[in-house]
């Protein structure tokens, strides 16, 4: 990103499916501008995910133009100006330029705007108020976004206090975006941190699902520790997950890196401690159950090989990393190899092997005893040896 008029490129920009959406708007006499994350990420040279398009067309017009072009159009957020246009199987969120009329920190009443400048003013951070036309020419209506993005400087647009009061979720987005895009050596904007500390109570009024989703996204960043430390210092962390602490999380993040493991947000949640994050953050049941299992096993007594046999290599190694982080004790040098060894074992008996000698409840008890003997033998006892031992 160089010069006063940066441009973006990318296969997504020239893809026929995306061009069809832009053409439907522009050939209908309206403007089409990519906005937000797709422009920011393209300028940074990182993969582009969701494609958001802003336009001066009113939502009913967008709906009609897309349908006239043979595209599937869904009024997913028509009251707020958003139409999801599906082209080539790819959803494109097309939103009319808008301005906030009234906000309560959770939801906004909006009115449609006539200019890009008005639309940019209601956004959260300067680096997210960048637009690009279908040819990739970037517009920076506030005159700050491109410069801040080059410097990896995360700033609220205009008054941080006002931006936060419009939507308290922006507090959590600030920390997540800083962890992903901010310059770690430059620190965080003092005005932003002051406004966040003053408005931290507003998080309590947000839905736990929204809060949980933001925290999981933050914990998915390679190194979230600076952001989480700032959340703790500003009082935000206790509103997100009461009782949570960073003592085990820092070592866990370091261990993940040394083991070459991708960030595991659920494992990191288990390290944060505090209230049960399942109900506290309205997590999916499978994630809540996994956190309970991770914590129980990490503080339990099962050895690496048994953990590998019971949970598989990947999960056993996650448990071992959490154990080391929580207990602040180095693992045995062969712990990961032992987990891999255990995961490769196959229990040599089945219920059929014990019948008719054992039946009913006695059968289940015999299988449990055989399993314990097999594990205690370091998985060396075969079927004959186990039957003899029973």
N, C-alpha and C positions, 0 to 999 in steps of 0.2 A: 504494500500500500504506500505509494509515493506520490508526491505532487499534490496540487490543490484539487484535482478532480480524479480521484482514484476510480478504478474500474474493477469489476469482479468477473471471473470466468468460472467455468465448471460445466460438466456434462449435464447437471440438473438444470442449468440455465437455458441450455439449447435443446433440451429434450423435447420431442414433438408433443408429448402430453402436456408439459408446462406451457409451451408456446401456444397450444390450443386455448388454454384458459386466458392467457394474456390477449390473444387475438380476438377472442369473443368480446372482451371489454373494449379494446381499442378500436376495433372495427365498428363497434356500436357507438363510437363517439366519446368514449370515456377513457380515463387514465388507468394504468395498471403499474403499480410500483411494488417490487419486493421490499419487505420491511423486516426489521428486527433481527432475530437469530440467524436467518439464512444469509443475510447480508454481512452481519458481523463475522460469522464463521467463515464465509467465503473470503473475506478480507484477511482473516488470520490464517487461511490455508488449512483449516481443519474440516473434517467431513460435515456436510450440511444435512440436517435431519428434516424437520418440518419446514414446509414451504408456505410462508404467509405472504399474502398479497393485499395491499391497500389500494383503495380506489375512491374516486369522487362519486361513483355510481351509487345510488341508493340501493338497499338490499333487494327490494322488489325488482329493480332494474337488473341487478346482477343475476338474480334467479331467472328472469325472462331471457336475458342474453345468453346465459349458459345453456339453457334448454333449447333455445333456437339454434345453437351451434351443435346440438346433438350430444351435449355433455350432461351427466347426471348431477343435479344440483339439489342439495338438502338444506332446509332452513334451520340449521343446527343452533344458531344463536341470533335469529333474525331480529329480536328485540334490541340486541346490542350491535346490530349491523353485520353479523357474520353469516355468510353462506359457505357451506363446504361444497366445493366443486370437485367431483371425481373425474379425472381424466387419465386414461391409460391405467386405471386401477390405482392411481395415486391421489390421495386427498389433498386439495389445496384450499386453505382457509382464506376466503376473500372477505375483507372487512371494509366497510365504508369508513372514510375519515370521520372522526368523531371527537367530541369534547365532553368532559364530565360536567353534568349539571348539579348533581348532588351525590355525595358519598357518605358511607357510615363506617368505613374501615373494613368492610367485607364485600359489599356490593355497591355498584355505581349506577346511577341513573344518567344515561347519556343522551346527547342530542347530536345530530349529524352535523359535520363541519364542511366548509367549502374549500378549505386550503390544507395543504400538507403541514404547514407551520402549526396550525391549531391541533392537528392530530399528533404531531411530535411533542407538543407541550404536555400532553396528558400521559406520556410514557414514563417509565421508571428511571432508567439510567441513560446517560448521554450516549454511550456506545450502542444502545438498543434503539436509538432514534435516527438510524441511518436507513436510507431508502436507495433502491436501484431500479432503473427502468429495464424493460425487457432486453435491451442491448448491453446491460451491465454497467451503465454509467451511474455513478453513486451521487446521491444528493444528501447534503448534510444541512437540513433547514435551520438547525440551531447554531451551526457554526462551531460546535464543540465535540461532536461525536467522533469524527475521524481523528482529531488530535488526541483525544483521550484514549481511543483504541490503540493508536500507535504507541502511546506511552504505557499502555496497559493500566490505565488509571480509571478506577470505577467511581463514578460520581452520580449522585441523584441529579435529576434535572431541576434547576432552580432551587427552591427551598426544600431541603431534606425533610424537615418536619411536616410540611404540607404533603409531600409525596407519600410519606409513610402513613399519615392519617387518612389518605384516600384508600389505602389498602395495606393493612398491617402485615400481610404476607410478604410485602416487599422487604421487611426486616430480614426474613429468612432468605429471600432471594439475594439480598445484598451479600450475605456471607457465602452463599453458594457460588455466586458469580465471581466474587473475589477469589475464592479458592480455585476456580477454573481459569479466570482471565486476568486477575490482578497481578501486578508486579510484587512478588513476595518480599523483595528488598526495600520497596518504597513505603511499606506500611499502608494503613487504611486512612481514609479521609477523616480527620478529626471532627469535622462538622457532622458527617454522617454518623459516626459513632455516638456523638452527643445526642443527636436526635433519636437514634435507636434506643439508647439507654433511657431517655425520657418517655419513650412510647412503648417500652417492652410489655407493659400490662395489656396492651391491645392484642397481643397474641392469644390471650385467654378467650377472646371472643370469636376466634376463628374455629372452623370445624377441625376436629382432630384428624380427619382424613387428609385435609390440605396440609396441615402441619407435618403429619407423618410422611407424606409424599415428598415434601421439601427436604426433610431431614435425611430421608433415604437417598435423595439425589446428591445432597452434600456429601454423605458418607460414601458415595460411589466415585468421588474425585480421588485422584491418586494420593494426594496429601492434603487432608482437610484440617490438619492440626492447628494451623495459625487461625483459621476461621473459627474453629471451635473454641480456641482459647479466648478469642475476642468475644464470642457469644457468652462464654462464662463470665468474663470480666464486666460485660455490660448488663448482666443479669438476665439475658435472654434464655440461656440454657435451662434454667430452672422453670421457666414457663413452658418450654418445649417438652422436657422430660424431667419432672421433679426427682431430685435425688441423684441424677446422673453425675458422673465424674470422669475426668480425663486421665486418671492415673494409669489405668491399664490400656487405654486406647493408644496412647503414643507408642509404647513398646510393641503393641500388636501391628500398627501401621508399619513400623520399622521391620518387624519380622516378616510381614507379607512381602515387603520389598526384597529382603535378603533371600527369601525362598522363591522369588520370581512369580508370586501369585498375583492375580488380578485383584483389585479392590473388591471386597466382599461386604456390602453394606449390612447384611443381616448379622454376619459375624462381628462386625464393628459395633452394631447395636448391643449385642450380647456383652461386649467389653465395656460399654458405657455404664451399665448398671442402672440403678435408680428404680423407679416404678416399672412394673411389668409393661414393656412397650407394646405388647399386643393390644390390650384395651386402651392404653394411654394414647396410642397413635393410630388406633383402628387399622392395624396391620392385617393383611390376609392371614387366614387361619394357619396356612402351611408355614408362613414366616414366623408367626407367634410360637407355633409348636417347635420349630427349629431352634429358636432362641432359648426356649426352656430346655431342650435337649442339649444344646451346646453348653449352657451354664452348668447343668447337672453333671454332665460327663467331664467337663473341665475341672470341676471341684471334686470329682469322684476318685476312685482308686483303680479303675481299670487301666491296664498297661497298654502301650501302643499297639501291640499285636492283636490283643482282644478288641480294641477299638476299631482296628482295621477290619477284622472279621465281621464285627457287628454293623459297621456303618460304611464300609468301603474306604478306599485309600484317601480320596479327596476330603471327605468329611472327617475322617480320623485325624488327618493332618491339621485340619482347621481346629479341631478340638485341642490338639496338642499345642498349637500356637496360642490359643486362648488360655490354656493352662499356664503356659510359660509367662504370658503377659499378666494374668491375674495373680499368680503366686510369686512372681518376680524371681523365679529360679530357672536357670538354664535347663533345657531338656538334655537327656542323655544323647551323646553324639549319634547313636544309631536309631533314635526314636522314629524318624521318618521312614527309614528302611524297614524297621519292624512293623510299622503300620502298613507298608506296602506288602510285606510278607504275610501278615494276618489277612489282608484283603484277598489274597490269592488262595486261601485255604477253603476246603469244602468238608463240611461235617460228614463223617462216613456212615452215620446211622440215620434211619428214618423210623417212624412209628411202626411201620410194617415189620421191621427187623426185630422188634421187641414183642410182637404178638405171636401166639396168644399168651405168652408168659405174663405179660402185664396188660391190664385192661382199665379203661375208665381213668379215674383220677390217678391211679398208680402208674398208668402209662405216661402221663404227663410228667409226674415226678421222676420217673426213671429216665426220661429224655433229658430233663434238667440236670440230673446227677451225671449222666453220661457226658453232657456238654461241659460241665464243670471239670470233670476228669480229663477230658480231651484238651481243654484250654490249659489246665495245670500241667499237662505233659508237653506243653509247647507244640500242640497239634500233632504229636508223633504217634499217639495210640491209634491203631486201625480198628475196624469194626470188630474183629475177633478179640482184640485186647480189651475193648470197651465192654463187650458182652461178658467176657470172663470177669472183669472187674465188678460188673453189676451182679 
